[in-house]
Amino acid sequence: MAWLNRSLIETRKLGEQEIRQVLKRAGELKKLWRGWRGTEFPHLSLRGRTVVNLFFEASTRTRSSFELAARRLGAHVLNLHPEASSVTKGETLFDTARNLEAMDPDLLVLRHASAGAPYQLSKILKIPIINAGDGFHEHPTQALLDLFTIEEAKGSAKGLNVLIVGDIAHSRVARSNIYTLRTMGARVSVCGPPSLMPPLARELGVAEVFHDLRKGIADADVVMMLRVQLERQNQMQFPSLGEYSRFWGLNADTVQSLKKGAIIMHPGPLNEGVEISQEVASGPYSVILNQVNNGVIIRMALMDLIFDGGSKAGGDRRRG
Ligand code: ASP
């Protein structure tokens, strides 16, 4: 199945075969990357290509991993900082994107505070777009790297109990993970304060909605903690961060309720002491840094499939 030249806007529309294809390519590239000792990476499938990173919201992991991934595969990377661009002079997102496209890049990676912005741009641009997070809508590459990390730790996502904890209502990470994990056969539940639950949580396809952390984690194979998205709330939807931490924070005490062999995940950035304590984040259950490492690999895999869809990772391909 060829992926060539396609955008990735949302995981809701991805089928099991397509997800499997990304994971398979990621596995091949990870092996290649780990075993490589030479001066030039042996799979420069993006050589001669230009990737534009356009991030309208703050980012550490996602932006740098897209850049590293593109560079590892041989691409040039242009990082555009909206705060230092003509956006500050009133240029719209559409005009900015159209002008960037006129410079002949090959791929646009977009993060934007508005849900739907990458979709709208995909209607007017000819080059592929990867959604790097749009408002509270979706964050597809985060869900793919999370799935890759889960399968590395647990073998397969099929049949696993996955609990997503925290600000489900405003989290694009939760949404993308619910779609992806369900497609791959996991049983996904959510846990958090009622005020941070989407009104129709069950319509997203979750198995159970918990409001008690200890009950929720008791049967979970994977616990995914989320940051409270204060930037997406008009006013704080719970009494205080201290209160939030007391009821929904994972710490040395609450972690005792975890099943043996369970793993703890977090997309970052962590608010240590709020949704997760430092000792839990760096403790034996945590795979948080594996997620970060796999973030580069998954983005390599996706860009590789976009430009080199049908062939196997391992050979050098120049721009045709
Ligand atoms: N980094 C993730 C995102 O961009 C999670 C977060 O910010 O809390 O959605």
Residues whose N, C-alpha, C, O or C-beta is under 5 A from the ligand:
A	BS01	LIG	G133 H139 V173 R227 P267 G268 P269
